[in-house]
Structures are given as C-alpha cells and as structure tokens.
Amino acid sequence: MASNTLIDSRRSPAAHLQQLMAEASAAGGLALGEVAFTTQISVRCAPGSAGYEALAAATGVGLPSKVGQVAGEVNGVGVLWLGPDEFLVTAPEDTTLVAKLEQALGQAPGQVVDLSANRAVLELSGAKAPLVLRKSCPADLHPRSFAVNQAITTSLANIPVLLWRTGEESWRIMPRASFTEHTVHWLIDAMLEFASDPVR
C-alpha cells in the first residue's frame, strides 16, 4: 500500500556539517549551528515610491532606511538593509511570504525574488563570539559601533557574508551556499583556539 506521508528530501547547506559543529560547540564557551530553511527574499524598490510604501506595509515591520539598520527581529520577520533600494526580507520558513510581497508590489516598479536557497544561515553565540569573528572580519564589532539587531555586508575568512548581530552574544553569519563548508571549517578552527581561553 502506498504511503501518503510526504518525505522531506531537502538538505540544507550545512546539513553534512552538523556533527562537526556540535563537537566544536561542546568544547565550551561557544556554540555554532545552522538555522536551516529560512525564508530569504530579495526586495528592490525606490524609497518614496508607491511600491516602496506597499512593500513596507506588507512586511509588517517596514523597510530600514540606512546602512546597518534591521526592521523587525530575528524570531519573526526581519528586513536587512543592503542598499538604498535593496533589502533582504528574512523569516522562519514561510511559504506564503513571497506571494504576499509580490501581490503588494503589483505592477509598480520593483522586484521580489525568492533567494531562500541562495545563502546559508549560520548562528554563532557565546561571550567569545566577537573574538572568533575578529580573526578575519574587518568590521568594527564593538557594541558602540555594532549594536544588537544591526546587520551589514562584510567579509569573513576572505568571503562576502551578511553579518547580523541578533543578541548581546549571538550573531547570524550568512555566506553564499557554495561557501558554507569553507565558512564552517574556518569558524570551527577559530572556536577551538578560544575554547579554553578566558574572555579577553
């Protein structure tokens, strides 16, 4: 008899690295994991336009207006500023959000593109997380310059990433999916170096 149960055959970019991340996290002081299957939607629209206003309303949290700003928050809908007319809408897995934004934009000039498979979403947390990131990230990570719920485009281990500070001791690191393995191995190496060190 055929089963009606649907099997989810998807694999996230870091699925094969879960054990390595768990072992590195168990070393103490830091935790690294993947936030799999998040919704990620590229939105482009000119500030002040009808499309901009419609999309801002449709997100439920608005659109950020300057570099570093995030509208919303990490556990719901969050919108990251990528450029004056470019934003990344993120959310826990939501199959209706793309259609909602497309409907809001309608025929107005702009763009709504589902990029959920484009980037991996890694989460690094712990008091020493900034020490790990500073090893190869040129951004100023001091809380005075990089507050909670801010996000920027920068580089880590010589690859471009989106870096989002989601809490006092937590960060989301979003490389292109093809760079996931490189990013994870680099983070694990850095984590192990600091695992037994006191906070500096």
N, C-alpha and C positions, 0 to 999 in steps of 0.2 A: 504494500500500500504506500503510495506516495505521501510524503510528509508535507504539510502546509507551512511548516516552520521555515522562515527565511533565514539563511545563513549570511551573516555579515562577513564578506570576504575582503573588506578593505584592510589595508595596512598603512599605518601612519609612518611618517619619515623616520622616526626613531624607535619603531617597534622592536627592531632586532638589537637595540642597544639598551633595552630596559634592565637587563641583568647587570651590565657594566655600571649603569648609573646608580642602581640600587647598592651595589658593592661600594662604590665611591662614597655614596651618601652615608653608608653605615660606618665609615671611618670616623665620623663625628664632626660636629660643628657646621656642616654644610649639607644641603640637600639639592639634588639635581633630578629633574624628571621632565617628562613631556606632557603637555596639555594637548591631547590628541583630538583631531576632528573639530577644531574650532571653525566657526564661520568667519570668513575674511572677504570683505567686499571693497573693491576699489570704487571710489566715487569721485567724479570730476564735475565741477560746476563753478561758474564765475560768481564770486561774492557779490551780493546785492541783486542778483538776478532772480527771476521767478523760480527757476529750477533750484537755485540755492535755498531759497526760503522753503520750498516744498520738501526738499530732501532733509533739511534741518528739522522740520516738523516730523517727518516720517521716522527719523531715527529715535525720536522720543527723548533725546538728550541734547540735540542741537549739533552744530558743527564748530570745531575750535577755530579761533581766528588768528593764531600766531604760532610760530615755531615752538615746539615743546609742549604745547597745550594738548590735553586729552579731555574730550567731553564724555561724560558718563564715567563708568568704572569697570574694573576687570571682571567682576562677577555677573555683570549684565551686559548691556550694550556699551561699548567704548568706541570712541571715534578719535583716531590719531591724526594729527596734522602732518602731512607730507610735503605740502607746498601751498602757495596762496589759493590754488584752485583744485587741490588734490588731497584726498583724505582716505584713510583706511578704517572701515567700519568692522569691528570685531564683536563677537558674541559667542556664548556657548552654542553648540551645534543647533542651528535653526534653519529648517528647510523653507521657511516662508519669507525670510527677511529680504532676499534678493528680489522676489516678486513684489514685495511691498514697496521697496525703493524704486524699482522700475515703474511701478504704477504711479508713484508720487512724481517722478520726473516727467512722465508722459512724453509729449513731443517737444518739450523745452530742450534747448541746447545743453548737453552734458553727457555723462557716461556713468553706467552702473555695470560693473563686471565682477562676477564671482571668481575670487582668487583663493578660495579655501585650500586648494591643493598646491598653491604656489610657495608657501612658506611653512617651515616647521615652527612650532611654538614650544620653546624650552623654558623651564622655570628653575631659577637658581635662588636659593634662600639660605639665610643664616647670617650671623653677625659679621662673618668674614667674606661675605659675597663681594663687597666692593674691592677687597684685596685681590680676589681672583680676577675680577673684571679689569682692574687697573694694570694687570700684567701686559695686556695687549690692546686696550681700548683707549684711544686718545682723548675721549670726552672727559670733562671735569665732572666727577661723580660725587663731589662733596654735596651734602644736603642743602647748603646755601645756594648752590647752582643747579642742582638736580633734585627737585622735590618729589615727594610721593605723588603719583598719578601724572607724571610727565613722561614724555616719550620723544626720542629723537632718532634720526638716521645717522649711524656712525659705522665704525668698523670694529671687528673683534677677530684677533688671530688673522689679520690681513684679509678678511672678507667683509662685505657690507652686511649689516644687520639693522633691524629695528630694535631699539633698547627701550624698554618701558619699566619704569620703577613703579611697581604695583603696591608696595608696602614699605615700612621702615627697613625691613631686612629681606625684601623679596623683589626679584626682577624677572621680567619676561624677555627672552632673547629670541629674536625671530629672523633666522637666516633663510635664504632660499632653500628649498627642499633638497636640492642637489649638494648643498654644503653641510647638511645636517651631521653626517658622520665626522667630518673634519672638526666641526664646532664642538660636538660632544666629546671627542677624544681630547681636544685641547682643554676644555673645561675640566675634564676628569684629571688630567695631568696637573693643572693648576690647583685643583681642590686637594689633591693628595699632598702637595707641597705644604699647604696651610693646615692640614687636618689636625696636626698635633701642636701647632704653634699657638701661643697666646695672641689675642687680638692686639694689633699694633696701633 
